[in-house]
Amino acid sequence: MSPAEAIRIAEAKGLDVVEVSPTANPPVCRIMDYGKYKFMEAKREHAARAKQKNIVVKEVKFRPRTDDHDFDFKVKHILRFLEGGDKVKVVVMFRGREVVHRDIGFRIIEEVLTRVAEKSVVEKPAGIDGRDMHAIIAPRPAEVVKKVKPPKPAPVAVPAETVQA
């Protein structure tokens, strides 16, 4: 139908003529309530955003001289982060002349990766960025556990005879 006829019909019904597909030949238009269309589109986008999972990258820092106990403690934190579904950035920070001994940093990152290998997958291998060396690991898909709160217990009804005033 001609555009003038479509506009006349739309005005008679109190609606709008909306171009749906401008690239088609001829262009496709629809008679609809444009305000309602925009509202439903915004609602659909909001629902899609609500279903997305925000990816959190936790960072755990090591030094070339990190002690064994501290190393074990930080590895436990990495495992906890991975079980929670978060990615982890393992960082070895160098100060002063320590940057010359990059092999120590590679050994630290390799040790971390071997300890968490069964619960993680390496997303970015060890690499140097300025004075820091870092690697990024992500949880294995089967290991991701949703953070769900346990349900609250239902209130228990007490018979009126047992309650004393």
VOGU-3710 file (C-alpha; in Angstrom, 3 decimals, decimal comma):
1> mspaeairia> 0,000/0,000/0,000  1,164/3,539/-0,508  2,766/5,452/2,367  0,028/8,118/2,328  -2,683/5,467/2,686  -0,790/3,781/5,548  -0,431/7,100/7,388  -4,160/7,826/6,921  -5,136/4,393/8,355  -2,683/4,791/11,258
11> eakgldvvev> -4,051/8,251/12,167  -7,615/6,925/12,035  -6,702/4,188/14,551  -4,512/6,485/16,695  -1,350/4,498/15,906  2,010/5,130/14,203  3,605/3,925/10,966  6,966/2,343/11,900  9,613/1,309/9,365  10,649/-2,226/10,389
21> sptanppvcr> 13,084/-3,189/7,623  14,522/-0,213/5,701  16,961/-2,356/3,686  14,253/-4,539/2,097  12,991/-3,757/-1,377  10,372/-2,239/-0,976  10,917/-1,105/2,665  8,673/-2,865/5,193  6,528/-0,737/7,525  4,069/-1,640/10,258
31> imdygkykfm> 1,140/0,149/11,853  1,651/-0,049/15,616  1,841/1,916/18,863  5,455/3,099/18,809  5,554/3,967/22,538  4,413/0,453/23,469  6,978/-1,010/21,030  9,835/0,972/22,640  8,656/-0,067/26,123  8,565/-3,771/25,212
41> eakrehaara> 11,991/-3,515/23,539  13,486/-1,916/26,680  11,855/-4,594/28,833  13,321/-7,356/26,630  16,813/-5,805/26,846  16,551/-5,507/30,645  15,581/-9,177/30,945  18,530/-10,191/28,741  20,944/-8,139/30,890  19,572/-9,672/34,084
51> kqknivvkev> 20,330/-13,185/32,802  23,963/-12,373/31,977  26,637/-13,481/34,436  29,165/-10,874/35,418  32,643/-12,337/35,171  34,801/-11,382/38,112  38,574/-11,603/37,882  40,190/-12,053/41,288  43,877/-11,222/41,615  46,351/-13,108/43,806
61> kfrprtddhd> 49,828/-11,607/44,133  53,049/-13,445/44,817  56,622/-12,261/45,263  59,790/-14,150/44,266  60,551/-14,665/47,960  57,047/-15,771/49,053  57,343/-18,297/51,878  55,950/-21,864/51,571  53,140/-21,340/54,089  52,025/-18,110/52,419
71> fdfkvkhilr> 52,216/-19,835/49,034  49,964/-22,682/50,245  47,549/-20,196/51,806  47,251/-18,231/48,560  46,760/-21,403/46,511  43,841/-22,299/48,818  42,353/-18,872/48,094  42,756/-19,467/44,346  40,960/-22,822/44,653  38,128/-21,164/46,589
81> fleggdkvkv> 37,774/-18,457/43,926  37,700/-21,070/41,151  35,051/-23,106/42,975  32,959/-19,943/43,231  33,094/-19,539/39,446  35,506/-16,597/39,299  38,552/-16,219/37,077  41,893/-15,687/38,810  44,835/-13,562/37,734  48,062/-14,905/39,249
91> vvmfrgrevv> 50,636/-12,104/39,536  54,309/-12,288/40,507  55,545/-8,810/41,427  59,228/-7,966/41,055  60,979/-5,136/42,888  64,350/-3,641/42,134  66,867/-6,162/40,854  64,480/-9,096/41,303  63,259/-8,499/37,726  66,522/-10,027/36,487
101> hrdigfriie> 65,430/-13,421/37,886  62,370/-13,965/35,718  62,927/-17,722/35,857  61,857/-17,639/39,528  58,593/-15,961/38,516  57,954/-18,569/35,828  58,595/-21,352/38,380  56,150/-19,788/40,856  53,400/-19,479/38,241  54,041/-23,002/36,947
111> evltrvaeks> 53,813/-24,366/40,510  50,486/-22,572/41,040  49,151/-23,870/37,723  50,122/-27,461/38,526  48,477/-27,289/41,968  45,169/-26,015/40,593  45,269/-27,902/37,273  42,405/-30,269/38,110  39,980/-27,418/38,859  41,110/-24,859/36,293
121> vvekpagidg> 42,007/-24,218/32,699  44,740/-21,766/31,659  43,186/-18,884/29,779  46,383/-16,863/29,329  49,805/-18,420/29,992  52,542/-16,684/31,984  53,723/-13,458/30,406  55,582/-10,342/31,488  53,987/-6,915/31,649  56,446/-4,289/32,891
131> rdmhaiiapr> 57,727/-5,390/36,312  54,952/-7,957/36,800  54,502/-11,463/35,464  50,975/-12,795/35,267  48,766/-15,622/34,049  44,962/-15,885/33,963  43,135/-19,068/34,876  39,430/-19,850/34,648  37,360/-22,549/36,370  36,557/-25,724/34,480
141> paevvkkvkp> 32,918/-25,582/33,301  31,886/-28,646/35,335  33,470/-27,174/38,482  31,429/-23,969/38,529  29,152/-24,054/41,543  26,362/-21,514/41,743  26,360/-19,409/44,870  22,941/-20,316/46,263  21,711/-19,384/49,706  20,079/-22,239/51,614
151> pkpapvavpa> 16,307/-21,808/51,981  15,030/-20,377/55,243  13,203/-22,863/57,451  9,425/-22,437/57,505  7,956/-21,059/60,756  6,532/-23,744/63,018  2,956/-23,287/64,247  2,561/-23,690/68,007  -0,867/-24,761/69,385  -2,648/-21,999/71,355
161> etvqa> -2,966/-24,207/74,497  0,828/-24,430/74,939  1,416/-20,675/74,826  1,157/-19,048/78,264  0,240/-15,397/78,619
//
